[in-house]
Amino acid sequence: MKYLFIFTNFIIGSCLASHAAVVYEHWNDKNFIYSRSQCNNCHLELSILDEIPLLSYLFLQGKCRYCYQQIPVELFLFELIGGFAFCLLDFSKTQDIITAILLFSLLVVAISDYQKQEFDLLLLIPAISVAILFNQFAAFTLIDWISFTLLLGIFSYSIMQRKMGLGDLLIYLIIACYFTPSFANLVFLFASILVIAIFLIEKTPINHRYPFIPYIFLGLVLTQLIF
């Protein structure tokens, strides 16, 4: 029964991730609620079967049913990561629904940052609201406050030196306030390890800039699954 519960939530998470990609694509025209997904190449509307997360990509072998143009593999990865992000939540509990709202907001921001290395601050409003209204300040330990203050100073200095974006700091604050600074520190540790691993594998130039927020989201997913 436990595994069925996790599998069901994984499917829900994949669907939410699929919609997060739609929100990103239609954010400028604000037509992401009622609009149907379409192929970015031939612009034909996709059928319901074509919109089934993960499975449709596999069945179609990563190609559009109509024009046979390759579907970006990133869409499959977004849905896969989304499945893992939401798989442990209990949607019958108010607290987990609130967590899902925060995760969805961060996922849309991560997709935007991955695609164009920037995002509209409005996309973060749901996550910021959740972090403020349901903060865990009362649960902070002395170590939490010390690390929170220290990292806040380090991140602020890095932003002034243009070595870090303001969005990274905002997301750290959101995660630290809603969960705890210790949790946020683990998230950023995993994110940093992932970026370093990708850097070493791809052997990119030392001055190459990676979008960091997608790795922060991956770090958040890993931290949730492990801890």
Rosetta blueprint (number, residue, H / E / L):
1 M L
2 K H
3 Y H
4 L H
5 F H
6 I H
7 F H
8 T H
9 N H
10 F H
11 I H
12 I H
13 G H
14 S H
15 C H
16 L H
17 A H
18 S H
19 H H
20 A H
21 A H
22 V H
23 V H
24 Y H
25 E H
26 H L
27 W L
28 N L
29 D L
30 K L
31 N L
32 F L
33 I L
34 Y L
35 S L
36 R L
37 S L
38 Q E
39 C L
40 N L
41 N L
42 C L
43 H L
44 L L
45 E E
46 L L
47 S L
48 I L
49 L H
50 D H
51 E H
52 I L
53 P L
54 L L
55 L H
56 S H
57 Y H
58 L H
59 F H
60 L L
61 Q L
62 G L
63 K E
64 C L
65 R L
66 Y L
67 C L
68 Y L
69 Q L
70 Q E
71 I L
72 P L
73 V H
74 E H
75 L H
76 F H
77 L H
78 F H
79 E H
80 L H
81 I H
82 G H
83 G H
84 F H
85 A H
86 F H
87 C L
88 L L
89 L L
90 D L
91 F L
92 S L
93 K L
94 T H
95 Q H
96 D H
97 I H
98 I H
99 T H
100 A H
101 I H
102 L H
103 L H
104 F H
105 S H
106 L H
107 L H
108 V H
109 V H
110 A H
111 I H
112 S H
113 D H
114 Y H
115 Q H
116 K H
117 Q L
118 E L
119 F L
120 D L
121 L H
122 L H
123 L H
124 L H
125 I H
126 P H
127 A H
128 I H
129 S H
130 V H
131 A H
132 I H
133 L H
134 F L
135 N L
136 Q L
137 F H
138 A H
139 A H
140 F L
141 T L
142 L H
143 I H
144 D H
145 W H
146 I H
147 S H
148 F H
149 T H
150 L H
151 L H
152 L H
153 G H
154 I H
155 F H
156 S H
157 Y H
158 S H
159 I H
160 M H
161 Q L
162 R L
163 K L
164 M L
165 G L
166 L H
167 G H
168 D H
169 L H
170 L H
171 I H
172 Y H
173 L H
174 I H
175 I H
176 A H
177 C H
178 Y H
179 F L
180 T L
181 P H
182 S H
183 F H
184 A H
185 N H
186 L H
187 V H
188 F H
189 L H
190 F H
191 A H
192 S H
193 I H
194 L H
195 V H
196 I H
197 A H
198 I H
199 F H
200 L H
201 I H
202 E H
203 K L
204 T L
205 P L
206 I L
207 N L
208 H L
209 R L
210 Y L
211 P L
212 F L
213 I H
214 P H
215 Y H
216 I H
217 F H
218 L H
219 G H
220 L H
221 V H
222 L H
223 T H
224 Q H
225 L H
226 I H
227 F L
